[in-house]
Amino acid sequence: MHTVVERELELKLVLSPERSIPVPARLTYRTEDPYAVHITFHIGSDFPVHWTFARDLLVEGVFRPCGNGDVRIWPTKIERRSVICVALTSPDGDALLEAPSAAVAAWVERTLRLVPPGTETERLGIDAGIAELLAPLPADDLWLSDPWPSDGSADGEF
């Protein structure tokens, strides 16, 4: 059975140190994709913007700065509010977003209770998939038997 954990949030898109605008967003975690978190931003366009990155990155980012390249996350305080900053970089541009720490931390905790760290591989069904690929089929019985009739010679004789 697959489970989805979602949370609607209002993030702030930071335009400058003095100005930001609200951006509705949805955090999504799916047990069938246990290593990833998904964020969907509803920016008032015809299509929402989707980002996917490692759950471990968000888990660590709740406590300390982390990430390289396209996604960087760190906790901070802004005007006495605890926030999680998320910096996103793509060929289309860069964005700095602020999310409420308590809401993000509570959502992350729900995902960790559902799929504890270190148990993600079990959710992927890799063992079952490999077993299915390697399971003999009825036609395989033909290959298990000797396809050439015996010529009557004993083992080791030519």
N, C-alpha and C positions, 0 to 999 in steps of 0.2 A: 504494500500500500504506500502510495506517495502522498506527502503532506506539503502544503504551501503555507509559509508564514509571511504575511504582508503587513505593512504599516504605512498609512498615509501620513505625510509630514509636509509642513511648509518650511522650505529652506529659504535662505536669503542668498541671492546672487549678488556678490560684492562688485560694484561698478567702480568705486573709489573708496578711500578711507572714510569719507563722509556720506556715501550714498550706496544703498542697496535696494534691490527690489525682491518681493516675495515670488517664490517659484514653488508651486505645488509639485510634490514628488511622491513616488511610491517605492518603498523598499520591498523586495521580494526575495524569498529564499525557498528553493524547492529541494526536497530530499532526494529526488532523482538526479540532481545536479549538485551534489553535496559540497563541492569545493568553491562554488561561486555564489556571489550575491549580485542582484540585479537592481539597478535604480532606473526608474522611468521618470523623466522630467516632462511636465505638461507646461509648455512655454507659450501657449496661445497660438501655436501654428497648427496646420492641418494634421501633422503627425508628431507624436511625442518623440523625445530623444531618449534613447536607451544606452545605458552603460552597464557592462558586466566586468567584474574583477574578483579577485580571490577573497573569500570570506576571511581568511587569516589576516589579510591586509586591513580590513575593517576592524577585526578583533583587536589587533595590535594598535591601530590608530586611535582607539578609544582611550588608550593609556599613555601612548608616547608617539612622537613623530615617526613615520615610516613611509616607505614607498620610494620608487625611483621612476623616472620617465613619465608615462601618461597619467598615472594616478598617485597622488601623494596625500596623506591623511595625517592630521595632528590635532590633539586637544589643546584648547586655550580658553582664556576668559576674555570676554569683550563686554565692557560696561557692566561688570559684576555678573554676567551670564556665562555659564559654562557651555561652550560650543565645541563641536567637532568641525574642523575646517577640512574641506575636500577640494584639492586642486586637480583639475582635469585638463589634459592637453591633447589636442588632436590636430590633424591637418587643417580642420575648419576653424580652429581658434582655441583659446584658453578660457577657463572659467574657474573662479574661486567661489565656493559655496560654503555657507555656514549652516550647520544642523544642530538642533538642540541636543546636548550631550545625554541628558536623562532618557529621552525618547529613543535615541540610537542605541544606547547601552542596554536598555530594557529589551529592545528588539533583538539585538545581538545575543543577549542571554537566552532568549526563547529559542533561537536557532541552535545554540550550544547545548541546551537541555534536550532538544529533539535529536540532534546528531552530535554527540560529544566529539571533541578533537581526537583524532587518531582512529575514529571509527568510520570515516567517510568512505573508505575503500569498500567496506562491507555493503554500502548502499548502492554501489555501482553494479553489482551483480556480475563482476568479472569472472569469478569462479564458476557460476552457473552458465555463463556464456561460453566459457572454454569447455566445460563438460558437455554442453550441447553440441559444440563443434566437433568434439572428439568422440562422441557417442557413436557406436557402430549402427549402421543402417541394415535392413534386411539384405540388401544387395551386397553388402560387405562380406557376407558369408561365402560368396563365390571367390573372393580374393583370399579368404582364410584357408580354403582348401587348395590342394596342389592342382594347378591348372593343367599340368602335363601328366599323362598317365605314366605309370612306372614302366621302365623298360626291362624290368626283371633283374637288374643288377643289384647286388648287395651294396650297402653303404661303403664307400671308400674304393669300390672297384670301378674301373673305367672300361 
